[in-house]
Amino acid sequence: MDEYEKALGPDHTSTLDTVHSLGNLYVDQGKLKEAEQMYQRALKGYEKTLGPDHTSTLGTVSNLGNLYENQDKLKEAEQMYQRALEGYERALGLDHTSTLDTVHNLGVLYYDQGKLEEAEEMYQRALGGYKKALGPDHISTLTTVHNLGLVYADQGKLKEAEEMFQCALNGYEEALGPDHTSTLQTLHNLGNLYTDQVKLKEAEEMYRQALKGKENALGPYHTSTLSTVNNLGVLYMDQGKLKEAEKMYQRALEGYKKALGTDHTSTLAIASNLGLLYCKQGKPKEAEEMYQRVLEGEEKALGPDHTLTLTTVSNLGDLYEKQGKLVEADGMYRRAL
């Protein structure tokens, strides 16, 4: 980059392309602050040299949107995506893949924001465009189908969600193979859906397939693998298989502690599940230890007034009441109010 700057100047397109590529590299390395600096520098240069609606400018705007979403700066991400979308529509048309990619990204953003109606609208638009431009079996099409399944599941449209997940699963298996992570995550999500439909046998089959594949593809301690382990634990608890549930929860807890740390919210969620399990097993001492550990971690990570913290406080109140520790129970309940 220094050589380009010396030979061509800071605003030459070759210099700016290198700055933009450095931004991509920093994203891959997890250096998000440095990536933002590179993207902002490239954007300013492209706007000056090529104009606001050039595809290189819009590509940088879109990447800034991706970066902001990864940083949970959702308002800033939406502004970038909307700007990129308007520019791509003018420059390339409604059905160009760059336009459709931005529509899809907006769908992801709206889903993350809990705006399910807006997410559905974006995904439906992207899906229609991808089918026309790329065909029904292209990965971009299948990803959009899968994401529509997530929206339908959250909307309680379980039949439509199942249709989307099955369509995505069939396409992923054919295009990517049965052990690809996209295939395996779709199996996992089908397990979630079947659990919601109280099809527990089918859910267990999906989770087991997903777990076996994730162990091979990602390893036993990857967070995606551990998520499936935890969900199997939840399923076993729903089935009354408490011993099997405990085994899954213990495995997930040790894995999350190793991968994310003791006070990460995912680790604390597993510890909370173990607390509930110990209550069901009639192990009040172990349950109290888990809840106290969770409470300490949530207070540190989320604050004393977060809903998850207060749920743990309430769970402790329930436990104390069952033990006849009425004074302690009253203290917990009053705190949770």
C-alpha positions as CSV (number, residue, x, y, z in Angstrom):
1,M,0.0,0.0,0.0
2,D,2.8,2.4,0.8
3,E,4.3,1.9,-2.6
4,Y,1.0,2.7,-4.3
5,E,0.6,5.8,-2.2
6,K,4.1,7.0,-3.2
7,A,3.7,6.2,-6.9
8,L,0.0,6.9,-7.5
9,G,-1.2,9.0,-4.5
10,P,-3.7,8.2,-1.7
11,D,-6.8,8.6,-3.8
12,H,-5.8,6.5,-6.8
13,T,-8.2,3.5,-7.2
14,S,-5.3,1.0,-6.9
15,T,-4.4,2.5,-3.5
16,L,-8.0,2.5,-2.4
17,D,-8.5,-1.1,-3.6
18,T,-5.6,-2.1,-1.4
19,V,-7.0,-0.1,1.6
20,H,-10.3,-1.9,1.1
21,S,-8.6,-5.3,0.9
22,L,-6.8,-4.5,4.1
23,G,-10.2,-3.8,5.7
24,N,-11.3,-7.3,4.6
25,L,-8.2,-8.8,6.1
26,Y,-8.6,-7.1,9.4
27,V,-12.2,-8.4,9.5
28,D,-10.9,-12.0,9.0
29,Q,-8.4,-11.4,11.8
30,G,-11.1,-10.1,14.1
31,K,-9.5,-6.6,14.2
32,L,-12.8,-4.8,13.8
33,K,-11.6,-1.3,14.9
34,E,-8.8,-1.4,12.3
35,A,-11.1,-2.8,9.7
36,E,-13.5,0.1,10.2
37,Q,-10.7,2.6,9.8
38,M,-9.7,1.0,6.5
39,Y,-13.2,0.9,5.2
40,Q,-13.9,4.5,6.2
41,R,-10.7,5.6,4.5
42,A,-11.5,3.6,1.3
43,L,-15.1,5.0,1.3
44,K,-14.0,8.6,1.5
45,G,-11.5,8.0,-1.3
46,Y,-13.9,6.2,-3.6
47,E,-16.6,8.9,-3.1
48,K,-14.0,11.5,-4.1
49,T,-12.6,9.6,-7.0
50,L,-15.5,7.6,-8.4
51,G,-18.6,9.1,-6.9
52,P,-21.2,7.9,-4.4
53,D,-23.0,5.5,-6.7
54,H,-20.0,3.6,-8.1
55,T,-20.0,-0.1,-7.4
56,S,-16.7,0.1,-5.6
57,T,-18.1,2.8,-3.3
58,L,-21.3,0.8,-2.7
59,G,-19.3,-2.4,-2.0
60,T,-17.4,-0.6,0.7
61,V,-20.7,0.8,2.1
62,S,-22.1,-2.7,2.2
63,N,-19.0,-4.1,3.9
64,L,-19.3,-1.3,6.5
65,G,-22.8,-2.5,7.1
66,N,-21.6,-6.1,7.7
67,L,-18.9,-4.8,10.1
68,Y,-21.4,-2.7,12.1
69,E,-23.7,-5.6,12.4
70,N,-20.9,-7.8,13.7
71,Q,-20.2,-5.0,16.2
72,D,-23.9,-4.9,17.2
73,K,-24.2,-1.4,15.9
74,L,-27.5,-2.2,14.3
75,K,-28.7,1.3,13.6
76,E,-25.4,2.2,11.8
77,A,-25.6,-1.2,9.9
78,E,-29.1,-0.4,8.7
79,Q,-28.1,3.0,7.4
80,M,-25.2,1.4,5.4
81,Y,-27.4,-1.3,4.0
82,Q,-30.1,1.1,3.0
83,R,-27.6,3.4,1.3
84,A,-26.0,0.4,-0.5
85,L,-29.4,-0.9,-1.6
86,E,-30.5,2.4,-3.0
87,G,-27.3,2.8,-4.9
88,Y,-27.2,-0.8,-6.3
89,E,-30.9,-0.4,-7.4
90,R,-29.9,2.8,-9.4
91,A,-26.6,1.4,-10.7
92,L,-27.3,-2.2,-11.4
93,G,-31.1,-2.8,-11.2
94,L,-33.5,-4.6,-8.9
95,D,-32.5,-8.1,-9.8
96,H,-28.7,-7.9,-9.8
97,T,-27.1,-10.2,-7.3
98,S,-25.3,-7.4,-5.5
99,T,-28.7,-5.7,-5.0
100,L,-30.2,-9.0,-3.8
101,D,-27.3,-9.7,-1.5
102,T,-28.0,-6.3,0.2
103,V,-31.7,-7.1,0.4
104,H,-30.7,-10.4,2.1
105,N,-28.4,-8.7,4.5
106,L,-31.2,-6.3,5.5
107,G,-33.3,-9.4,6.2
108,V,-30.6,-10.7,8.5
109,L,-30.4,-7.4,10.2
110,Y,-34.2,-7.1,10.7
111,Y,-34.3,-10.6,12.1
112,D,-31.5,-9.8,14.6
113,Q,-33.6,-6.7,15.6
114,G,-36.7,-8.9,16.1
115,K,-38.5,-7.1,13.2
116,L,-39.9,-10.4,11.8
117,E,-42.4,-8.9,9.4
118,E,-39.7,-6.7,7.8
119,A,-37.2,-9.6,7.7
120,E,-39.8,-11.8,6.0
121,E,-40.4,-9.1,3.4
122,M,-36.7,-8.8,2.6
123,Y,-36.1,-12.6,2.5
124,Q,-39.1,-13.1,0.2
125,R,-37.8,-10.4,-2.1
126,A,-34.3,-11.8,-2.1
127,L,-35.6,-15.4,-2.6
128,G,-37.6,-14.4,-5.7
129,G,-34.6,-12.6,-7.2
130,Y,-32.1,-15.4,-6.4
131,K,-34.4,-18.0,-8.0
132,K,-34.6,-16.0,-11.1
133,A,-30.9,-15.0,-11.3
134,L,-29.1,-18.0,-9.9
135,G,-31.6,-20.9,-9.8
136,P,-33.4,-22.7,-6.9
137,D,-30.3,-24.8,-6.0
138,H,-27.7,-22.0,-5.6
139,I,-26.2,-21.6,-2.1
140,S,-27.5,-18.0,-1.9
141,T,-31.0,-19.2,-2.7
142,L,-30.8,-22.1,-0.1
143,T,-29.4,-19.8,2.6
144,T,-32.4,-17.4,2.1
145,V,-34.8,-20.4,2.2
146,H,-33.2,-21.5,5.5
147,N,-33.4,-18.0,6.9
148,L,-37.1,-17.8,6.0
149,G,-37.5,-20.9,8.0
150,L,-36.0,-19.2,11.1
151,V,-38.5,-16.3,10.6
152,Y,-41.5,-18.6,10.2
153,A,-40.4,-20.6,13.3
154,D,-40.2,-17.4,15.4
155,Q,-43.6,-16.3,14.0
156,G,-45.1,-19.6,15.1
157,K,-45.7,-20.7,11.5
158,L,-44.3,-24.1,12.2
159,K,-45.6,-25.9,9.1
160,E,-44.1,-23.3,6.8
161,A,-40.9,-23.3,8.8
162,E,-40.6,-27.1,8.4
163,E,-41.1,-26.8,4.6
164,M,-38.3,-24.2,4.4
165,F,-35.9,-26.2,6.5
166,Q,-36.6,-29.4,4.6
167,C,-36.1,-27.6,1.3
168,A,-32.8,-26.1,2.5
169,L,-31.6,-29.4,3.9
170,N,-32.3,-31.2,0.7
171,G,-30.5,-28.5,-1.3
172,Y,-27.5,-28.3,1.0
173,E,-27.0,-32.1,1.1
174,E,-27.0,-32.2,-2.7
175,A,-24.8,-29.0,-3.2
176,L,-22.5,-29.2,-0.2
177,G,-22.7,-32.7,1.2
178,P,-24.2,-34.1,4.4
179,D,-21.2,-33.0,6.6
180,H,-21.1,-29.4,5.6
181,T,-21.7,-26.9,8.4
182,S,-24.7,-25.4,6.6
183,T,-26.3,-28.8,6.3
184,L,-25.6,-29.6,9.9
185,Q,-27.0,-26.3,11.2
186,T,-30.2,-26.9,9.3
187,L,-30.5,-30.3,11.0
188,H,-30.0,-28.6,14.3
189,N,-32.7,-26.1,13.5
190,L,-35.1,-28.9,12.4
191,G,-34.4,-30.4,15.8
192,N,-35.4,-27.1,17.4
193,L,-38.6,-27.0,15.3
194,Y,-39.6,-30.6,16.1
195,T,-39.0,-29.8,19.8
196,D,-41.5,-26.9,19.5
197,Q,-43.9,-29.2,17.8
198,V,-43.4,-31.8,20.6
199,K,-42.1,-34.3,18.0
200,L,-39.5,-35.4,20.5
201,K,-38.4,-38.6,18.7
202,E,-37.8,-36.7,15.4
203,A,-36.1,-33.9,17.3
204,E,-33.7,-36.3,18.9
205,E,-32.9,-37.9,15.6
206,M,-32.1,-34.4,14.1
207,Y,-29.9,-33.4,17.0
208,R,-28.0,-36.7,17.0
209,Q,-27.3,-36.4,13.3
210,A,-26.2,-32.7,13.7
211,L,-24.0,-33.6,16.7
212,K,-22.2,-36.4,15.0
213,G,-21.5,-34.2,11.9
214,K,-20.4,-31.2,14.0
215,E,-18.0,-33.3,16.1
216,N,-16.4,-34.5,12.8
217,A,-16.4,-31.2,11.0
218,L,-15.8,-28.7,13.9
219,G,-14.5,-30.8,16.8
220,P,-16.2,-31.6,20.2
221,Y,-15.4,-28.2,21.8
222,H,-16.7,-25.9,19.1
223,T,-19.5,-23.6,20.3
224,S,-21.8,-24.9,17.5
225,T,-21.2,-28.5,18.6
226,L,-21.8,-27.5,22.2
227,S,-25.1,-25.7,21.3
228,T,-26.4,-29.0,19.9
229,V,-25.2,-30.9,23.0
230,N,-27.1,-28.4,25.2
231,N,-30.3,-28.8,23.1
232,L,-30.1,-32.5,23.5
233,G,-29.9,-32.0,27.2
234,V,-33.1,-29.8,27.1
235,L,-34.8,-32.5,25.0
236,Y,-33.8,-35.3,27.4
237,M,-35.1,-33.3,30.3
238,D,-38.4,-32.8,28.5
239,Q,-38.5,-36.5,28.0
240,G,-37.8,-37.2,31.7
241,K,-34.4,-38.7,30.9
242,L,-32.7,-36.8,33.7
243,K,-29.5,-38.9,33.8
244,E,-28.9,-38.4,30.0
245,A,-29.8,-34.7,30.4
246,E,-27.2,-34.2,33.1
247,K,-24.6,-35.9,31.0
248,M,-25.3,-33.5,28.1
249,Y,-25.4,-30.4,30.3
250,Q,-22.1,-31.3,32.1
251,R,-20.4,-31.8,28.7
252,A,-21.8,-28.5,27.4
253,L,-20.8,-26.6,30.6
254,E,-17.2,-27.9,30.5
255,G,-17.0,-27.1,26.8
256,Y,-18.3,-23.5,27.1
257,K,-16.1,-22.8,30.1
258,K,-13.1,-23.9,28.0
259,A,-14.2,-22.1,24.8
260,L,-15.8,-18.9,26.2
261,G,-14.9,-18.6,29.9
262,T,-16.8,-19.1,33.2
263,D,-18.8,-15.8,33.0
264,H,-19.9,-15.9,29.4
265,T,-23.7,-15.8,29.1
266,S,-23.8,-19.1,27.2
267,T,-21.8,-20.8,30.0
268,L,-24.2,-19.3,32.6
269,A,-27.2,-20.5,30.6
270,I,-26.0,-24.1,30.8
271,A,-25.3,-23.7,34.5
272,S,-28.8,-22.5,34.9
273,N,-30.2,-25.5,33.1
274,L,-28.1,-27.7,35.4
275,G,-29.7,-26.0,38.4
276,L,-33.2,-26.7,37.1
277,L,-32.2,-30.3,36.5
278,Y,-30.8,-30.7,40.0
279,C,-34.1,-29.4,41.3
280,K,-36.0,-32.0,39.3
281,Q,-33.6,-34.7,40.6
282,G,-34.2,-33.6,44.2
283,K,-30.6,-32.4,44.7
284,P,-31.2,-29.0,46.4
285,K,-27.6,-28.5,47.5
286,E,-26.3,-28.9,44.0
287,A,-29.1,-26.8,42.6
288,E,-28.3,-24.0,45.0
289,E,-24.6,-24.1,44.1
290,M,-25.5,-23.8,40.4
291,Y,-28.0,-20.9,40.9
292,Q,-25.6,-19.0,43.2
293,R,-22.8,-19.4,40.6
294,V,-25.1,-18.3,37.8
295,L,-26.4,-15.3,39.8
296,E,-22.9,-14.1,40.6
297,G,-21.9,-14.4,36.9
298,E,-25.1,-12.7,35.6
299,E,-24.7,-9.8,38.0
300,K,-21.2,-9.3,36.7
301,A,-21.9,-9.8,33.0
302,L,-25.5,-8.4,32.7
303,G,-26.1,-6.3,35.9
304,P,-28.4,-6.9,38.9
305,D,-31.6,-5.7,37.1
306,H,-31.3,-7.7,33.9
307,T,-34.3,-10.1,33.2
308,L,-32.0,-13.1,33.2
309,T,-30.5,-12.1,36.5
310,L,-33.9,-11.6,38.0
311,T,-35.1,-15.0,36.7
312,T,-32.2,-16.7,38.5
313,V,-33.2,-14.7,41.7
314,S,-36.7,-16.1,41.3
315,N,-35.4,-19.6,40.8
316,L,-33.5,-19.4,44.0
317,G,-36.6,-18.2,45.7
318,D,-38.5,-21.2,44.5
319,L,-35.7,-23.5,45.7
320,Y,-35.6,-22.0,49.1
321,E,-39.4,-22.2,49.4
322,K,-39.3,-25.9,48.6
323,Q,-36.6,-26.4,51.3
324,G,-38.7,-24.6,53.9
325,K,-36.2,-21.7,54.0
326,L,-39.0,-19.1,54.0
327,V,-37.0,-16.1,55.1
328,E,-34.4,-16.6,52.3
329,A,-37.3,-17.3,49.8
330,D,-39.0,-14.1,50.8
331,G,-35.8,-12.1,50.3
332,M,-35.3,-13.6,46.8
333,Y,-38.9,-13.0,45.8
334,R,-38.9,-9.4,47.0
335,R,-35.7,-8.8,45.1
336,A,-37.2,-10.2,41.9
337,L,-40.3,-8.0,42.1
